[in-house]
Amino acid sequence: MTGFLTTHVLDTASGLPAAGMTVDLYCLDDGQREHVVTMVTNGDGRTDSAILPADTFKTGKYELVFQAGAYFSRIEEISFLDDIPIRFGINDPASHYHVPLLVSPFSFSTYRGS
């Protein structure tokens, strides 16, 4: 079995999924940051497919960058939060890694989901 990486973004201020938020994935290796993919959340606050699907999934250090500032610019011209980087490690090549983001215009939190 091969693992994969997913995310889910919830706008806690509105109580709704954060539809239309851009998310970038980077692979971190020996001080280098390599862009892997850019995706946009759908109406359910999820990407339409795995961010890192089984056929490209491998262990290592990664960074998801959620473009919250652009998302919240619909409310305010300049938002308090801008890009939100979340760095994490993948050490089990057979697991599903889920990195959800709970975000409002002034705060955010994350955890390893299931």
N, C-alpha and C positions, 0 to 999 in steps of 0.2 A: 504494500500500500504506500502511496506517495502522498505527502501533505500538500497543503495549499494555504494561501493567505487571503483573508477577507476583512472588510471593515463595515461599519454601520455608523452613521452620524445622526445624532438627535439634537435638535434645536430646543434646549430646555426652556428658553424664554417663551417660545410659542407653543411648546408642548407637541411639536410636529417633527417628522423627519426633515433633515436638512437637505432638501432636493436642490440639485444644481450646484453643489459645492465641488470644486476641483480638488483632486487629491493626486499628489506625485509620490512615486516610490523611488527610493535611491538605495543602492547597495553600497555599503561602506567597507573598504578593504585597504589596509595599510595606509591610512590617512587619505585615501582617495574616495571621492563621492561620485558614483556613476549613476546617472539617471536610467531607470529601468522602464517606467511606464507612467503615463498620465491618464487618469480616468475622472469621470464626473458622476456624482451620486444621482440616482434616479428618484422617483417620487416616493420611494420607501426609505430614502436615505442610504441606500446601498449601491454598490457598483453593479452593473449588469452581469458581470462575470468576476471570477476571482482576480484579485490584483496580481497575485503571483500564482498562476495555475500549476497544476501537478507537473506538467511537462517542463517547466523552468524552475521549479521549486528546489532550493538547496539551502543548507545550513549557512549561517553567517550573521553579520550585523547589518541591519537595515534602518532606514528612516522613512517614515511617512510624513509628508508635509501637507497639511490641510489648509487650504486657502480661505480661511475664515474671514479675513478682511474684505475680500472681494464679495463673499457671500453676504456679509452684514452691510455692505455699502448700499444695499437696497433700502436700509433703514436710515443710515447716517452717511454723510459724504466721506468722513474719515472715521473709521471704527477704532475702538480701543485695542482690540486684538487684530493682529494681521496674520501672517503665516504661523501655523502651529506645528512645530516639528516634534515628532515622537520617535525616539530611537529605541530599538529593541533588538534582541537576539533570537535567532531561530537555531535551536540545537537538536531538535528531533525531526529528522527528514520524513517521518511517517505521520506527523500530527497536523491537525487543522489549527492554524493560528488565526485568531480573530481579534482585531484591535479596534474596539469601538471608541467613538469620541462623543462625549456629552458636552455641548458647547452653548454658551449664551454670549451676548455682546461683551460681557465683562469677566467671564471665567470659563474654564474647561477642566475636564477630568477624563481619564482613560483607565483601562484595566485590561487584563487578558480575558477575553470572552470565550465563549464556547460555540 
